[in-house]
Amino acid sequence: MIRQTAFGIAMSTIVLASGYTSSHTSSHVSKKPIPISSNRVAASTNFKTSELEKSVFEQINEYRASRRLPKLNLDTKISKQARIHSQNMARGKVPFSHKGFEKRVNIIPIRYQSAAENVAFNQGYDNPAAEAVRGWIKSPGHLVNLKGNYNLTGIGVAANQDGEVYLTQIFIRSR
């Protein structure tokens, strides 16, 4: 676990679980989380998660637009499931992973052709949303999802008392 030192410096960590993709015809591939660390000034643990969700959404659409890809539409039903997953990870109810992805997607009352999920965990950054998006863009598996043929998305962010921030983004191609 990462703790703030007496000098106000903490090791900041971002961990990404490989992007997870699902369709009715494709198989599922997932890899172990990849830790990425750097020294940063410790950030406040009092994050406004709704602002972080909005920031992730805007950054992802800016990235897609820069690649001449259509922007994603934010869907509250998808965001609800992404948020529940992030909250469950932050509370330690489920491990940091894509476990339960198919169940999350199937609960959403949207008929879909394909779906994918990116998750991230970080601590010690003053802008955890930007760190997660940067990490996803640098990761080939996550980047496939970011650039995928999806039209809907939902984003959920949760933080715990230790300043750990969990981010989930679900991508859907509706029928």
C-alpha positions as CSV (number, residue, x, y, z in Angstrom):
1,M,0.0,0.0,0.0
2,I,1.2,3.5,-0.8
3,R,1.3,6.0,2.1
4,Q,2.0,9.7,2.2
5,T,5.3,10.4,3.9
6,A,6.0,13.2,6.4
7,F,7.4,15.3,3.5
8,G,4.1,15.2,1.5
9,I,5.6,13.0,-1.2
10,A,3.9,9.7,-2.2
11,M,4.6,7.1,-4.8
12,S,1.8,7.5,-7.3
13,T,0.5,4.4,-8.9
14,I,-1.7,3.6,-11.9
15,V,-2.7,0.0,-12.6
16,L,-4.6,-1.0,-15.7
17,A,-6.3,-4.2,-16.3
18,S,-6.2,-5.2,-20.0
19,G,-9.1,-4.0,-22.0
20,Y,-11.9,-6.6,-22.2
21,T,-14.0,-7.1,-25.3
22,S,-17.1,-9.1,-25.8
23,S,-19.4,-9.8,-28.6
24,H,-21.8,-12.6,-29.3
25,T,-19.2,-14.2,-31.6
26,S,-15.8,-13.3,-30.1
27,S,-13.8,-15.0,-27.4
28,H,-12.6,-13.2,-24.3
29,V,-9.0,-12.4,-23.6
30,S,-7.8,-10.7,-20.5
31,K,-4.3,-10.1,-19.1
32,K,-2.9,-9.4,-15.6
33,P,-2.9,-5.7,-14.5
34,I,0.2,-3.7,-15.5
35,P,1.6,-1.4,-12.7
36,I,2.9,2.0,-13.9
37,S,4.5,4.2,-11.2
38,S,6.1,7.6,-10.8
39,N,6.8,10.0,-8.0
40,R,4.2,12.8,-7.6
41,V,3.0,15.1,-4.9
42,A,0.2,13.3,-3.0
43,A,-3.3,14.4,-4.1
44,S,-6.3,15.0,-2.0
45,T,-8.5,12.0,-1.3
46,N,-11.6,14.2,-1.6
47,F,-12.5,13.7,-5.3
48,K,-15.7,14.7,-6.9
49,T,-16.4,11.5,-8.8
50,S,-19.1,12.9,-11.0
51,E,-16.6,15.5,-12.3
52,L,-14.0,12.8,-12.9
53,E,-16.6,10.8,-14.9
54,K,-17.4,13.8,-17.0
55,S,-13.7,14.5,-17.5
56,V,-13.0,10.9,-18.7
57,F,-16.0,11.1,-21.1
58,E,-14.7,14.4,-22.6
59,Q,-11.1,13.2,-22.9
60,I,-12.1,10.0,-24.6
61,N,-14.3,11.8,-27.1
62,E,-11.5,14.4,-27.7
63,Y,-9.2,11.5,-28.5
64,R,-11.7,9.8,-30.8
65,A,-12.3,13.1,-32.6
66,S,-8.6,13.6,-33.1
67,R,-8.5,10.2,-34.8
68,R,-11.6,11.1,-36.9
69,L,-13.7,8.5,-35.1
70,P,-17.3,9.3,-34.2
71,K,-17.9,10.6,-30.7
72,L,-19.5,8.3,-28.2
73,N,-22.9,9.1,-26.6
74,L,-23.0,8.9,-22.8
75,D,-25.7,6.6,-21.5
76,T,-26.9,6.8,-17.9
77,K,-27.9,3.1,-17.7
78,I,-24.4,2.1,-18.8
79,S,-22.8,4.6,-16.4
80,K,-24.8,3.1,-13.6
81,Q,-23.3,-0.3,-14.1
82,A,-19.8,1.1,-14.5
83,R,-20.2,3.1,-11.3
84,I,-21.4,0.1,-9.4
85,H,-18.3,-1.9,-10.5
86,S,-15.9,1.0,-9.5
87,Q,-17.7,1.3,-6.1
88,N,-17.4,-2.4,-5.5
89,M,-13.7,-2.4,-6.4
90,A,-13.1,0.7,-4.2
91,R,-14.9,-1.0,-1.2
92,G,-13.0,-4.3,-1.7
93,K,-16.2,-6.2,-2.5
94,V,-14.7,-7.4,-5.8
95,P,-11.1,-7.6,-7.0
96,F,-9.6,-5.0,-9.4
97,S,-10.6,-6.9,-12.6
98,H,-13.1,-7.4,-15.3
99,K,-14.8,-10.2,-13.3
100,G,-18.6,-10.0,-13.8
101,F,-18.3,-8.0,-17.0
102,E,-20.8,-10.1,-19.0
103,K,-23.3,-9.8,-16.1
104,R,-22.8,-6.0,-15.9
105,V,-23.4,-5.7,-19.7
106,N,-26.4,-8.0,-19.7
107,I,-28.1,-6.1,-16.9
108,I,-28.1,-3.0,-19.1
109,P,-31.4,-2.8,-20.9
110,I,-29.8,-2.2,-24.3
111,R,-29.6,-4.7,-27.2
112,Y,-26.0,-4.8,-28.3
113,Q,-23.8,-6.3,-30.9
114,S,-20.5,-5.9,-29.0
115,A,-19.3,-4.5,-25.7
116,A,-15.9,-3.8,-24.1
117,E,-14.6,-2.5,-20.8
118,N,-11.6,-0.6,-19.6
119,V,-10.7,-0.3,-15.9
120,A,-8.0,1.6,-14.1
121,F,-6.9,2.1,-10.5
122,N,-4.6,4.9,-9.4
123,Q,-3.5,6.7,-6.3
124,G,-1.6,9.9,-5.5
125,Y,-2.4,11.8,-8.7
126,D,-4.1,15.2,-8.5
127,N,-6.0,14.3,-11.8
128,P,-6.8,10.6,-11.7
129,A,-9.1,10.8,-14.7
130,A,-6.3,12.2,-16.9
131,E,-3.8,9.6,-15.6
132,A,-6.3,6.8,-16.4
133,V,-7.0,8.0,-19.9
134,R,-3.2,8.5,-20.6
135,G,-2.6,4.9,-19.4
136,W,-5.4,3.5,-21.6
137,I,-4.1,5.3,-24.6
138,K,-0.6,3.9,-24.1
139,S,-1.9,0.4,-23.6
140,P,-2.6,-1.6,-26.8
141,G,-5.5,-3.6,-25.4
142,H,-7.2,-0.5,-23.9
143,L,-6.6,1.5,-27.1
144,V,-8.4,-1.1,-29.1
145,N,-11.5,-0.5,-27.0
146,L,-11.1,3.3,-27.1
147,K,-10.9,3.3,-30.9
148,G,-13.5,0.5,-31.3
149,N,-16.7,0.6,-33.3
150,Y,-18.9,1.6,-30.4
151,N,-21.6,4.3,-30.2
152,L,-22.5,4.3,-26.5
153,T,-20.4,4.5,-23.3
154,G,-20.8,4.7,-19.6
155,I,-18.2,5.8,-17.0
156,G,-18.1,5.2,-13.3
157,V,-15.6,6.4,-10.8
158,A,-15.2,5.7,-7.1
159,A,-12.6,6.6,-4.5
160,N,-12.1,5.2,-1.1
161,Q,-10.7,6.6,2.2
162,D,-7.1,5.6,1.2
163,G,-7.3,7.9,-1.9
164,E,-7.5,4.9,-4.3
165,V,-9.5,5.9,-7.4
166,Y,-11.2,3.2,-9.5
167,L,-12.4,4.0,-13.0
168,T,-14.5,1.8,-15.2
169,Q,-15.6,2.6,-18.8
170,I,-18.0,0.3,-20.6
171,F,-18.3,0.6,-24.4
172,I,-21.4,-0.7,-26.3
173,R,-22.3,-1.0,-30.0
174,S,-26.1,-1.0,-29.9
175,R,-28.1,-2.9,-32.5
